[in-house]
Amino acid sequence: VDFAGMVKEGKHLASLHPQIVVKIPMIEEGVKALKYFSDAGIKTNCTLVFSTGQALLAAKAGATYVSPFIGRLDDNSTDGLELIEDIRLVFDNYSYGTEILAASVRHTMHIINCAKIGADVMTGPLSAIKGLLNHPLTDIGLEKFLSDYRKGN
């Protein structure tokens, strides 16, 4: 994970397709690589972000996305959603174009709260996304509709 290695691999990946986003870790050499890729017009995702200060450095270096890991923070007695909220505030205060990609999303409430707070993008398990479809009142209502339909036919 040195600057030269990240640049070499990132340039190769970016050459494959214009939609490729190069993933760069939040380390000192990574911040240098973020700046390099930003200057070259290559999209980046700064990953392993666990603090507002790290997100600020990534945005200042020109990262396309920052990925705060909210579930991992929650696992360590830190409010991951509060981090998203703080990053949103900083990015809005300074009109940074960097988008917040909420990572380590674990369940439906993470998804809902990230949307309320203003995360631009989220990544999480399919089970959490499917969980958004379910609500007991929907099931009860559907059964009532079907029962009423059967009575009429």
C-alpha atoms as an extended CHARMM CRD file, in Angstrom:
* protein
*
       153  EXT
         1         1  VAL       CA              0.0000000000        0.0000000000        0.0000000000  PROA      1               0.0000000000
         2         2  ASP       CA              2.5180000000        2.5550000000       -1.1620000000  PROA      2               0.0000000000
         3         3  PHE       CA              1.8660000000        5.5540000000       -3.4150000000  PROA      3               0.0000000000
         4         4  ALA       CA              3.6230000000        4.1170000000       -6.4860000000  PROA      4               0.0000000000
         5         5  GLY       CA              1.8050000000        0.7960000000       -6.1890000000  PROA      5               0.0000000000
         6         6  MET       CA             -1.5920000000        2.4510000000       -5.7680000000  PROA      6               0.0000000000
         7         7  VAL       CA             -0.9780000000        4.7170000000       -8.7570000000  PROA      7               0.0000000000
         8         8  LYS       CA              0.1840000000        1.8480000000      -10.9580000000  PROA      8               0.0000000000
         9         9  GLU       CA             -2.7540000000       -0.3990000000      -10.1070000000  PROA      9               0.0000000000
        10        10  GLY       CA             -5.2650000000        2.4720000000      -10.1390000000  PROA      10              0.0000000000
        11        11  LYS       CA             -4.1800000000        3.6800000000      -13.5770000000  PROA      11              0.0000000000
        12        12  HSD       CA             -4.5280000000        0.1550000000      -14.9310000000  PROA      12              0.0000000000
        13        13  LEU       CA             -8.0100000000       -0.2580000000      -13.4430000000  PROA      13              0.0000000000
        14        14  ALA       CA             -9.1630000000        3.1560000000      -14.6530000000  PROA      14              0.0000000000
        15        15  SER       CA             -7.9960000000        2.3380000000      -18.1760000000  PROA      15              0.0000000000
        16        16  LEU       CA            -10.4200000000       -0.5980000000      -18.3420000000  PROA      16              0.0000000000
        17        17  HSD       CA            -13.6050000000        1.4900000000      -18.3400000000  PROA      17              0.0000000000
        18        18  PRO       CA            -14.5950000000        5.1140000000      -17.5870000000  PROA      18              0.0000000000
        19        19  GLN       CA            -17.0450000000        3.9720000000      -14.8890000000  PROA      19              0.0000000000
        20        20  ILE       CA            -14.3110000000        2.2800000000      -12.8200000000  PROA      20              0.0000000000
        21        21  VAL       CA            -13.8170000000        3.8700000000       -9.4020000000  PROA      21              0.0000000000
        22        22  VAL       CA            -10.4110000000        3.2410000000       -7.8170000000  PROA      22              0.0000000000
        23        23  LYS       CA            -10.5910000000        2.2440000000       -4.1470000000  PROA      23              0.0000000000
        24        24  ILE       CA             -7.9190000000        3.9220000000       -2.0120000000  PROA      24              0.0000000000
        25        25  PRO       CA             -7.3620000000        3.3340000000        1.7320000000  PROA      25              0.0000000000
        26        26  MET       CA             -7.3800000000        6.2480000000        4.1700000000  PROA      26              0.0000000000
        27        27  ILE       CA             -3.6650000000        6.3060000000        4.9170000000  PROA      27              0.0000000000
        28        28  GLU       CA             -1.0370000000        8.9710000000        4.2640000000  PROA      28              0.0000000000
        29        29  GLU       CA              0.0740000000        7.3900000000        0.9820000000  PROA      29              0.0000000000
        30        30  GLY       CA             -3.5880000000        6.9970000000        0.0620000000  PROA      30              0.0000000000
        31        31  VAL       CA             -4.2610000000       10.7180000000        0.4600000000  PROA      31              0.0000000000
        32        32  LYS       CA             -1.3810000000       11.4070000000       -1.9240000000  PROA      32              0.0000000000
        33        33  ALA       CA             -2.8780000000        8.9180000000       -4.3920000000  PROA      33              0.0000000000
        34        34  LEU       CA             -6.3140000000       10.5470000000       -4.0640000000  PROA      34              0.0000000000
        35        35  LYS       CA             -4.8060000000       13.8830000000       -5.0740000000  PROA      35              0.0000000000
        36        36  TYR       CA             -2.9270000000       12.2980000000       -7.9740000000  PROA      36              0.0000000000
        37        37  PHE       CA             -6.0420000000       10.5740000000       -9.3190000000  PROA      37              0.0000000000
        38        38  SER       CA             -8.1990000000       13.6530000000       -8.7870000000  PROA      38              0.0000000000
        39        39  ASP       CA             -5.7640000000       15.7580000000      -10.8140000000  PROA      39              0.0000000000
        40        40  ALA       CA             -5.8450000000       13.0530000000      -13.5260000000  PROA      40              0.0000000000
        41        41  GLY       CA             -9.6600000000       12.9950000000      -13.6300000000  PROA      41              0.0000000000
        42        42  ILE       CA             -9.8690000000        9.4330000000      -12.2850000000  PROA      42              0.0000000000
        43        43  LYS       CA            -12.7330000000        8.6430000000       -9.8920000000  PROA      43              0.0000000000
        44        44  THR       CA            -11.8010000000        7.4070000000       -6.4210000000  PROA      44              0.0000000000
        45        45  ASN       CA            -13.4310000000        5.9370000000       -3.3470000000  PROA      45              0.0000000000
        46        46  CYS       CA            -11.5340000000        6.6120000000       -0.1330000000  PROA      46              0.0000000000
        47        47  THR       CA            -12.2530000000        3.5690000000        2.0040000000  PROA      47              0.0000000000
        48        48  LEU       CA            -11.7480000000        2.6960000000        5.6760000000  PROA      48              0.0000000000
        49        49  VAL       CA            -12.9250000000        6.1210000000        6.8620000000  PROA      49              0.0000000000
        50        50  PHE       CA            -13.6800000000        6.1510000000       10.5940000000  PROA      50              0.0000000000
        51        51  SER       CA            -13.5680000000        9.8610000000       11.5000000000  PROA      51              0.0000000000
        52        52  THR       CA            -14.7460000000       13.2370000000       10.2600000000  PROA      52              0.0000000000
        53        53  GLY       CA            -11.1300000000       14.3780000000       10.0040000000  PROA      53              0.0000000000
        54        54  GLN       CA            -10.3040000000       11.5100000000        7.6770000000  PROA      54              0.0000000000
        55        55  ALA       CA            -13.3140000000       12.3510000000        5.4890000000  PROA      55              0.0000000000
        56        56  LEU       CA            -12.2300000000       16.0020000000        5.3990000000  PROA      56              0.0000000000
        57        57  LEU       CA             -8.7150000000       15.0650000000        4.2620000000  PROA      57              0.0000000000
        58        58  ALA       CA            -10.1290000000       12.7970000000        1.5530000000  PROA      58              0.0000000000
        59        59  ALA       CA            -12.4760000000       15.5140000000        0.2850000000  PROA      59              0.0000000000
        60        60  LYS       CA             -9.6890000000       18.1130000000        0.2690000000  PROA      60              0.0000000000
        61        61  ALA       CA             -7.5680000000       15.6680000000       -1.7590000000  PROA      61              0.0000000000
        62        62  GLY       CA            -10.3940000000       15.3580000000       -4.3070000000  PROA      62              0.0000000000
        63        63  ALA       CA            -11.9180000000       11.9490000000       -3.5250000000  PROA      63              0.0000000000
        64        64  THR       CA            -15.0620000000       11.2080000000       -5.5130000000  PROA      64              0.0000000000
        65        65  TYR       CA            -16.4780000000        9.1920000000       -2.6040000000  PROA      65              0.0000000000
        66        66  VAL       CA            -15.6320000000        8.5960000000        1.0490000000  PROA      66              0.0000000000
        67        67  SER       CA            -16.7160000000        5.3420000000        2.6780000000  PROA      67              0.0000000000
        68        68  PRO       CA            -17.3460000000        5.5690000000        6.4080000000  PROA      68              0.0000000000
        69        69  PHE       CA            -17.8600000000        2.0800000000        7.8700000000  PROA      69              0.0000000000
        70        70  ILE       CA            -20.8570000000        2.6050000000       10.1420000000  PROA      70              0.0000000000
        71        71  GLY       CA            -21.4370000000       -0.9990000000       11.2390000000  PROA      71              0.0000000000
        72        72  ARG       CA            -17.8180000000       -1.4620000000       12.2710000000  PROA      72              0.0000000000
        73        73  LEU       CA            -18.0080000000        1.7370000000       14.3160000000  PROA      73              0.0000000000
        74        74  ASP       CA            -21.2060000000        0.5170000000       15.9870000000  PROA      74              0.0000000000
        75        75  ASP       CA            -19.3710000000       -2.7330000000       16.8080000000  PROA      75              0.0000000000
        76        76  ASN       CA            -16.7990000000       -0.6330000000       18.6870000000  PROA      76              0.0000000000
        77        77  SER       CA            -19.2380000000        1.4040000000       20.7970000000  PROA      77              0.0000000000
        78        78  THR       CA            -19.1370000000        4.4120000000       18.4760000000  PROA      78              0.0000000000
        79        79  ASP       CA            -22.2180000000        5.8070000000       16.7280000000  PROA      79              0.0000000000
        80        80  GLY       CA            -21.5920000000        5.1960000000       13.0360000000  PROA      80              0.0000000000
        81        81  LEU       CA            -24.6450000000        7.2160000000       12.0020000000  PROA      81              0.0000000000
        82        82  GLU       CA            -23.3570000000       10.2180000000       13.9360000000  PROA      82              0.0000000000
        83        83  LEU       CA            -20.2210000000       10.0590000000       11.7980000000  PROA      83              0.0000000000
        84        84  ILE       CA            -22.3310000000       10.1960000000        8.6110000000  PROA      84              0.0000000000
        85        85  GLU       CA            -24.1820000000       13.1880000000       10.0470000000  PROA      85              0.0000000000
        86        86  ASP       CA            -20.9270000000       14.9940000000       10.9180000000  PROA      86              0.0000000000
        87        87  ILE       CA            -19.4060000000       14.3370000000        7.4920000000  PROA      87              0.0000000000
        88        88  ARG       CA            -22.5870000000       15.5840000000        5.7770000000  PROA      88              0.0000000000
        89        89  LEU       CA            -22.3970000000       18.8050000000        7.8260000000  PROA      89              0.0000000000
        90        90  VAL       CA            -18.7460000000       19.4190000000        6.9240000000  PROA      90              0.0000000000
        91        91  PHE       CA            -19.2300000000       18.6120000000        3.2330000000  PROA      91              0.0000000000
        92        92  ASP       CA            -22.2800000000       20.8900000000        3.0480000000  PROA      92              0.0000000000
        93        93  ASN       CA            -20.5230000000       23.7040000000        4.9370000000  PROA      93              0.0000000000
        94        94  TYR       CA            -17.7270000000       23.7910000000        2.3830000000  PROA      94              0.0000000000
        95        95  SER       CA            -19.6620000000       22.6370000000       -0.7100000000  PROA      95              0.0000000000
        96        96  TYR       CA            -17.3790000000       19.6650000000       -1.3010000000  PROA      96              0.0000000000
        97        97  GLY       CA            -18.4270000000       17.5630000000       -4.2680000000  PROA      97              0.0000000000
        98        98  THR       CA            -17.2750000000       14.3750000000       -2.5570000000  PROA      98              0.0000000000
        99        99  GLU       CA            -20.1510000000       11.9560000000       -1.9960000000  PROA      99              0.0000000000
       100       100  ILE       CA            -20.7210000000        9.9200000000        1.1520000000  PROA      100             0.0000000000
       101       101  LEU       CA            -20.8640000000        6.1760000000        0.4680000000  PROA      101             0.0000000000
       102       102  ALA       CA            -22.1230000000        4.5740000000        3.6740000000  PROA      102             0.0000000000
       103       103  ALA       CA            -20.3900000000        1.2100000000        4.0320000000  PROA      103             0.0000000000
       104       104  SER       CA            -20.7620000000       -1.6450000000        6.4960000000  PROA      104             0.0000000000
       105       105  VAL       CA            -24.5190000000       -1.0580000000        6.4850000000  PROA      105             0.0000000000
       106       106  ARG       CA            -26.0070000000       -3.9350000000        8.4490000000  PROA      106             0.0000000000
       107       107  HSD       CA            -29.8000000000       -3.5680000000        8.6610000000  PROA      107             0.0000000000
       108       108  THR       CA            -32.8740000000       -1.6440000000        7.5390000000  PROA      108             0.0000000000
       109       109  MET       CA            -32.5660000000        1.0780000000       10.1720000000  PROA      109             0.0000000000
       110       110  HSD       CA            -29.0390000000        1.8320000000        8.9730000000  PROA      110             0.0000000000
       111       111  ILE       CA            -30.4520000000        2.2960000000        5.4580000000  PROA      111             0.0000000000
       112       112  ILE       CA            -33.3530000000        4.4830000000        6.5790000000  PROA      112             0.0000000000
       113       113  ASN       CA            -31.2260000000        6.6290000000        8.8840000000  PROA      113             0.0000000000
       114       114  CYS       CA            -28.4640000000        7.0470000000        6.2830000000  PROA      114             0.0000000000
       115       115  ALA       CA            -31.1050000000        8.2680000000        3.8360000000  PROA      115             0.0000000000
       116       116  LYS       CA            -32.5100000000       10.6990000000        6.4310000000  PROA      116             0.0000000000
       117       117  ILE       CA            -29.0590000000       12.0310000000        7.3050000000  PROA      117             0.0000000000
       118       118  GLY       CA            -28.0380000000       12.4880000000        3.6840000000  PROA      118             0.0000000000
       119       119  ALA       CA            -25.6750000000        9.6920000000        2.6830000000  PROA      119             0.0000000000
       120       120  ASP       CA            -25.4330000000        9.8050000000       -1.1080000000  PROA      120             0.0000000000
       121       121  VAL       CA            -24.8180000000        6.0880000000       -1.6350000000  PROA      121             0.0000000000
       122       122  MET       CA            -25.0980000000        2.9990000000        0.5580000000  PROA      122             0.0000000000
       123       123  THR       CA            -23.7530000000       -0.5120000000        0.2870000000  PROA      123             0.0000000000
       124       124  GLY       CA            -25.0940000000       -3.3520000000        2.3520000000  PROA      124             0.0000000000
       125       125  PRO       CA            -26.4130000000       -6.9010000000        2.3570000000  PROA      125             0.0000000000
       126       126  LEU       CA            -29.3410000000       -7.9030000000        0.1870000000  PROA      126             0.0000000000
       127       127  SER       CA            -31.1900000000       -9.0260000000        3.3260000000  PROA      127             0.0000000000
       128       128  ALA       CA            -31.2360000000       -5.4340000000        4.6080000000  PROA      128             0.0000000000
       129       129  ILE       CA            -32.5020000000       -4.1050000000        1.2890000000  PROA      129             0.0000000000
       130       130  LYS       CA            -35.2000000000       -6.7960000000        1.1040000000  PROA      130             0.0000000000
       131       131  GLY       CA            -36.1130000000       -5.9520000000        4.6890000000  PROA      131             0.0000000000
       132       132  LEU       CA            -37.3280000000       -2.5630000000        3.4770000000  PROA      132             0.0000000000
       133       133  LEU       CA            -40.1310000000       -4.3560000000        1.6070000000  PROA      133             0.0000000000
       134       134  ASN       CA            -41.5730000000       -6.0090000000        4.6960000000  PROA      134             0.0000000000
       135       135  HSD       CA            -44.1100000000       -4.5550000000        7.0990000000  PROA      135             0.0000000000
       136       136  PRO       CA            -46.7050000000       -6.5230000000        9.0750000000  PROA      136             0.0000000000
       137       137  LEU       CA            -49.4850000000       -4.0510000000        8.2440000000  PROA      137             0.0000000000
       138       138  THR       CA            -48.8260000000       -4.5800000000        4.5330000000  PROA      138             0.0000000000
       139       139  ASP       CA            -49.2700000000       -8.3290000000        5.0040000000  PROA      139             0.0000000000
       140       140  ILE       CA            -52.4570000000       -7.8390000000        7.0540000000  PROA      140             0.0000000000
       141       141  GLY       CA            -53.8410000000       -5.3550000000        4.5190000000  PROA      141             0.0000000000
       142       142  LEU       CA            -53.1000000000       -7.6490000000        1.5870000000  PROA      142             0.0000000000
       143       143  GLU       CA            -54.8030000000      -10.5720000000        3.3090000000  PROA      143             0.0000000000
       144       144  LYS       CA            -57.8740000000       -8.3820000000        3.9750000000  PROA      144             0.0000000000
       145       145  PHE       CA            -57.9990000000       -7.2620000000        0.3280000000  PROA      145             0.0000000000
       146       146  LEU       CA            -57.7860000000      -10.8810000000       -0.8490000000  PROA      146             0.0000000000
       147       147  SER       CA            -60.4380000000      -11.9920000000        1.6460000000  PROA      147             0.0000000000
       148       148  ASP       CA            -62.8010000000       -9.2270000000        0.5080000000  PROA      148             0.0000000000
       149       149  TYR       CA            -62.1360000000      -10.1560000000       -3.1250000000  PROA      149             0.0000000000
       150       150  ARG       CA            -62.9660000000      -13.8240000000       -2.4610000000  PROA      150             0.0000000000
       151       151  LYS       CA            -66.2380000000      -12.8210000000       -0.7790000000  PROA      151             0.0000000000
       152       152  GLY       CA            -67.2280000000      -10.8390000000       -3.8710000000  PROA      152             0.0000000000
       153       153  ASN       CA            -66.5080000000      -13.6770000000       -6.3140000000  PROA      153             0.0000000000
